[in-house]
């Protein structure tokens, strides 16, 4: 085998269409992936085959062409927009004398650059090791020989076996750490369920504008850039809507065509944020000519992680590139199904907030709450949430408060502040009044 170069971003891109020539959109996406990884594309080789060649994937004639084109462009790296078997990757490297990276390896490299949190780094390392594990088979044949001679004969371990053992040990260690982090996430979800807050998750194809939309809605500062997989680590923020209970909004990792199975498995605990949500904001690049295919691919990934049944609100972003006006689209039942907007310019954001308030606003209840003087903490909480519509002092030093609050929030308030809550209803109600417990039995 040749010595692998330690660096080199000049890359020759290879895309072979199976059954038909590759589509222009696929070539553009692959070029964007290469640039996101830091590569500088210096050439593109395309072609079509009925089926992959078992030795080189691209065929022997095309493999020779790759060698010539790589020499002419002085490329240090060959990027192939297909998953390659370990033997195909090694055969291409041996023939061309250059490092070869398939689509899965390229996406793994991008994820390794983008991961920022401790959990994200562990997830990426686990996926990389599982990918590398298959590449060890006869990868370095010169290390597979045992030492011989007097005093050196007998049982031993080849370098390849040592590599396999070390990788397997590290994979087990990473799995244990990620299991502990997953338990912590589950604990957090259970805590949120005890104090129920409706949740929405932003999902969509990578570079559709998810993080930009998340930032303008919540005032967060999640990293956003015009590149694939700009952010990996999920961000969660509370979002206050008019005439609607507070909701939790989560920004999740973007999806892409043929997302490597290793990554889907490694990021499963992170993607559970999408599965546990009450609503998906499916962000779609309205200017993408392949947006129909992108929608299908995102829905496939969501179905694969068990989130396919979560209700969706489609958000068509980047309408400024089409010159279209913001609008809402409803189905036959009058339910909002699509919102057309531009997160970058802010056009249509009010329509999205209106749609979210409509989706979650059905959970609101409006009533008059009578609190004793000892329930000052409950009164302060209601004011903090902006749920108070009006208030009158009572003769015993308490308050009679007109409120509008989410039903689940009201139930949680009853539980925390010691308000009676019989089995028949969320809280004690009589003639539209919610009564606190008598002063003789405080339980705040």
N, C-alpha and C positions, 0 to 999 in steps of 0.2 A: 504494500500500500504506500501511497505517497504521503508526505508530511502535510497535515492539514495546516493551512495558514491561520495565524492567530487573529487576523483581522482582514477586512476587505469588504467594502460595501458596494463595489461596482458589480451589478447583478445582471445576468441574462435571464429574461423571463420566458417560460415555456408554458403554452396552453394548447392541449390537443383536444379537439372535439370528438366525442365518441358517437359515431353514427351520422354526425353533421358537423359543419364547421363551427367553431366557437362563436358565441354571440358577442357583439361589441360591448354590451353591458358587463358581461363576465370578465372581459379583458380589462375594462376600466376599473372594476372592483379589485381585480388581482394586482393591478398596478398601484392602486391606493393602499392595498395591504403591504406591498413591498416598501412603499415610501413611508408608511406608518412604522415599519420596523427599522427604518434608518437606511434602507438600501437606496442606491442610485441606479435606476434602470438604464442600461446602455444598449439594450436590444430586445427584440421580441421574436420568438419563433413559434409559429402556429402550424396547425395541420389537422387532419381528420383521419380517424381509423374506425373500423367496425368494432374492434375489441382491443383491449390493451395487450401489448407484447409482453409475454411472461419474463423476458430477460431484461429489457430496457424500458418497458411501458410504451415508449415512443416509437419503437421499431429500430432496427439496426441502421438503416439508412438515415433516419432522422437523428439518431444518436451521433453518427459521424458528422452530420451537419452542425449539431450542437458544439462539437469540439472545434470545428473550423470557425464558427461564429464567435465562440468564446475567445479564441486566439485573436481574431480580428478586433474585437471590442476590448481586449485586455480585461475581461471579466474575471473576478476572483471567486465568484459565486454563481451557481445556477439554481434558480428558483422554479420549481415545477408546481403548477396549479392543480395538482391531483395528489391524493394519498398514494405513496409508493410503498411497496413491500421492502423489507430490509435488503433483500438480494438485489432488487431493481436499483435501489439507491446506491449500493456498493458497486454494482456493475457500471453505472453511469459515472461514478467518481473515478473508478479505475480507468475508464476509457478517456474521459475528458481531462483527468488530472486536476480537477477542481472540486471544491466542496459543493455538494448537492443537498438541497433542502426541499422537502415536499411541503404541501399546503398545511398539513397538521403541524409540522415543525416550525413553519413561519408564524402561524397564529400563536403557538406556544411561546415563541420568542417575544412577540408583541405583548402578550399577557405578562411575561416576566419583567418587561420594561415598565409596564403601567401599574402593577400591583404596588400599593402603598401600605395597606394595613397588615398587621401580623398574620391575620387569617388569610388574606389574599395571597401573601407570599407563600404560606404553607400550601395552599391549594394549587398554586402554579408549580411549585417544586414537585408536589406529588404527581401532577399530570406530566411534567417533564420526565420524571424518573420512570413512570409507566411507559412513556413513549421510548425512552432510551433503552429500557429493558429488552425490547424486541430487536434493538439495533446491535446488541452485544454478540449475537450469534455469528461466530466466525468473522468478527469484525477485525480482529488483530491476530491472525493465525500464527505470527511469529512468537506470540506469547503463550501458545498452547503447549509448548514442549517442556517436559520435565527435565531438570538437570540430571546429568548422569555422572558416573565416575565413582572411584573408591570413596566410600563414606557418604555418598550423596544419593545412593539408590534407596528405593522403598516408597511407601505411600507418601503422597504429597498433594498439593492443590495447585492447579493451573491458575495463571493470572485471570483467565476468563471466569473460572469458578469463583475466584476471590471477588471479582467485580460483581458477579451475580449475587453473591452472599451479602456484600456490603450494600448493594442497592435494595435487596429484599429487606434487610434490617432497617434501612432508612425509611422505606415505604411503610413498614409496620409502625415505626416511631411516629411518622407523620399522620398515619391513620388514627393512632391513639390521641394525638394532640388535637386533631380536627374533630374527633368524637367529643372531646371535652368542650371544645368551643361550640359544637353543635348543641350540646346539653345546655350551655349557657344561653344560647339563642332561644332554645325551647323554653327555658325558665323565663326569659324576657317576654316571650309570647304569652306564656301562661299568666304572667303578671298583668300584661295588657288586657287579657281576657277577663281578669278579676275586676278591673276598672275599664269596662268596654269602651273603646274608642273606634269608630268606623275607620277602616283603612283602605287606601287606594295605592296601587303600585303602577309606576310608569314603566311600560315595556315597549319593545319595538326593535326594529333592525338597527344595527350600529350606524351611527352618523345621521340619524333621523332628526336629531335635535332634542333628545330627551333631557339631557343635563341643562341645556339652555332654558327649556320650559320649566324644569324643576326650580331653577334659580329665580326666575322671574315670578313664579307663583309663591315661593316660600321666603324669598330674600336670602337664601343660602348662597354659599360661595363654592359650590362644587365645581371642579375643574371641567371646563367645556372648551372644545376646540374642533376645528373642521378636519377631523381625522378619524379613522376607524379605531374603535376601542379606546377613546380618549380617557375614559374612566372605567375602573373595574369594581372598586369597592362600593357597596350599596350605602346610600345616605338616606336617613329618615328624619323628617321634620314634621312638626304640627302645622296645620293649615286652617286658619279661621275664615269661615265664609259667612256672609250675611244671612240671617234668619235660618241658620243651620248649625247643628252641633259641630264642634271641632273635629277634624279628621286628621289621620296620620297619612302622610304622603311619602312613599319610598321610591327612590331612583335606583333602578337595577342595571345590571350589565347588559350591553346590547347583544343582539344575536346576529349571526351571519350565515350565509349559505355554507352547507357542509361543515358545521361547527364540529370540531373533533370530539369524539365520544369521551376521551380522557378528560376534556375540560368540562363537559356536561356533568360527568360523574364527580369531578373534584369540586365543582361549584354548586353541587346539589343543595347543600345546607344554605348557601347564600340565596339561591333561587327560590327557596321555600318562602321568602318574603313575598314573592309573587303568588305562590300557591295559597298563602294564608290571607291574602287581601280580599276585601269585599267587592272590589271593582278594579278592573285593569284600564288604565289610560293607554291605549295602544297608539303610540305616536308613529305617524306615517309621513314619509317625505312626499308631499303632494307633487313635487316637480320631478320625481323619479319615474322615468318611463316604464320601469319594471315594478312599479309599486304593487301590482296585483300579485306577482310572484313573491315579493318581499312579505306581504301579508300572510300568504300561505306558509312560508318558511317559518315565520315567527309563531304562527299557530301550531305548527308541528312541534316545535321545541316546547311550547307551553303544554301541549298534550303529553309530551314525553316526561314532564316532571309532575304530572298530575294536576295541572292548573288549567286544563282545557275547558272546564265547566264554569270558571269564574266569569261573571258578566263583563262585557267590554263596552267601553266608550271610545270610538275611533276618533283620534285627533289628527286631522290632516294639517301638517305644519309646512312652513315655507311657501305660503300662498303668494308672498310678495314676488317670488320668482315667476309666478304664472300671471300676475296682474289681476288676480281674482279678489273679490270682496269677502270679508268674514261672514260666516253664516252658520246656522244650526240646521240639521236635517233630522226629522222625526220619522218614526215608523207609523204603521197604520193605527197603532194604539195611542199615538201621541207621545211616545217616549223618545227622548233625545238619543240618537244613535251615533251621529257624527257632528264634529265641530271643525270648521275650517278657520285657521288662524295663522299668524306668524309670530313665533316666540321672540324672534330677533327684533321686530319692530313694535311688538306689543298689540298689534291689531287683532281683535277677536278674543283677547284674554278675558274680557268681561263676559263674553258668551260662554267660555269654558267654566268660569266661576258660577255663572247662572245654571249651567247644566249640572255641575257638581252639587250645587245647593238643591236643585230639583231632585237629583238622585238620592241624596241623603236627607233632604228636608222632610221627607215623609215620616221620619222618626221623631220629629219634634212634638212635644205636648205643651199646651198652654193652660195654666191654671193659677189659682191663688193659693199661696203657701203661707200657713200661719206658724211662726216659729216662736218658741219661748226665749226669754232673755239669755238662757244658757247656751243657745245655739248660735252664738255670734260667729263662730267659725264657719258654719254652713252659710250664713248670710254673706260673709266675706268671700267665700268661694263662688257664690252665685254672681256677685258683682265682678269678680275677677274674670269670670267666663262671659260677661256681658249679657247675662240671661235675664236681668231685672228690667221689667217694663214699668213698674210703679211700686210705691211702697207707702204704707201708713203705720204709725206706731200704735200699739195696743195699750190698754189701761194697765196691764200687768208688766209693762216694760219690754214686751216682745215686739214682733213685727208681723204685719200682714203684707206679703209681697206678691205682686203679680209677676209671674216668670214665664219665659218660653225657653224650653230646654229639651235636649234629646232624651228620649225615653230611657235609653240605657244609662245615660249620664245621671238622670234623675234616680234611677234604681241604685246606682252606685253611691250617690249622695245619701240616700236613705240608709244604706248599709253602713257607710263610714261614720255618719253622724248620729246614729242611734235612733232613727225614726222608725216607727212601727211599719212592718212590711209583711202582712199576712200572705198566705199561700195564694189567695184568690186574686190578688192584684199586686202590681209593683210596690205600691205604697198605700197607707191608709187614706182613703178619700171619702169625703162626705159632702155632698152638695157642691162639688167643685173645690173643696178646701182640703189641703193636705195638713194633717195635724201631727205635731210632735208629741213625744211621750210625756206623761205627767212628770213634774219635777221630782216626785218621790222615787222614781226609778231611773236615774241618769245612767246612760251607757255610752257616752261619747268616747 
